[in-house]
Amino acid sequence: MSGVLEGIRVLDFTTAMAGPAASMLLGDFGAEVIKVEPPDGESSRRWGSARFGEAADTSGLFLALNRNKASITLDLKSDEGAAAVED
């Protein structure tokens, strides 16, 4: 689906609720949103009791707030992780 933000790429470094909700809306309007998570994943993956996915380790809240996003894990403290963000 196309939207008014089609062609815009957003890197999402946010956690919890407000940031993921804002970047979710950008994705809803057509932006390409790439969620960047730490190596152990964003903490909201484990919030609440409903779990989904192969290992049943992802909360429904996380899935709802991160729709329309691609996701990668990077160690931003490493040279490789920092270089990946620059690229």
C-alpha positions in Angstrom: 0.0 0.0 0.0 1.3 3.4 -0.8 1.0 6.5 1.4 2.0 10.1 1.7 5.4 9.1 3.3 6.3 6.5 0.6 10.0 6.8 -0.1 10.9 7.9 3.4 13.1 5.7 5.5 12.9 6.0 9.3 15.2 4.3 11.8 13.3 3.6 15.0 15.5 3.4 18.1 12.5 4.0 20.5 11.3 1.7 23.2 8.2 1.3 25.5 5.0 3.0 24.1 5.1 6.6 22.9 8.0 6.2 20.5 6.9 2.9 18.9 3.4 4.3 18.6 4.7 7.3 16.8 6.9 5.3 14.4 4.0 2.9 13.8 1.9 5.8 12.5 4.8 6.8 10.2 4.7 3.2 8.8 0.9 3.4 8.5 1.4 6.5 6.3 3.8 4.6 4.0 7.3 5.3 5.5 9.7 2.4 5.5 10.4 2.0 9.3 13.3 -0.1 10.5 13.2 -0.9 14.2 16.7 -1.2 15.7 16.7 -3.3 18.8 19.6 -4.2 21.2 21.0 -7.8 21.0 18.6 -9.0 23.7 15.6 -7.4 22.0 13.4 -4.5 23.2 12.0 -5.0 26.7 8.4 -4.5 25.7 8.6 -7.9 23.8 8.2 -9.4 27.3 5.4 -7.1 28.6 2.0 -8.6 29.4 0.8 -12.2 29.5 -0.2 -12.8 25.8 2.7 -14.3 23.9 3.0 -15.1 20.2 5.7 -16.4 17.8 7.7 -19.5 17.6 9.3 -19.3 21.0 6.1 -17.6 22.4 8.4 -14.7 23.6 6.7 -11.8 21.9 3.9 -9.9 23.5 0.7 -8.8 21.8 1.5 -5.2 22.8 4.9 -5.3 21.1 3.3 -6.8 17.9 0.6 -4.1 17.9 3.0 -1.2 18.3 5.5 -2.5 15.8 3.3 -3.3 12.8 4.5 -2.1 9.4 8.2 -2.2 10.6 11.2 -4.3 9.6 13.3 -5.2 12.6 17.1 -5.7 13.1 19.2 -6.2 16.2 22.4 -4.2 16.5 24.9 -3.7 19.3 25.2 0.1 19.0 28.2 0.1 21.4 30.3 -1.9 18.9 32.1 -0.4 15.9 30.2 -2.8 13.5 26.8 -1.8 15.0 27.6 1.9 14.7 28.8 1.5 11.1 25.6 -0.4 10.2 23.5 2.6 11.4 25.6 5.0 9.4 25.0 2.9 6.2 
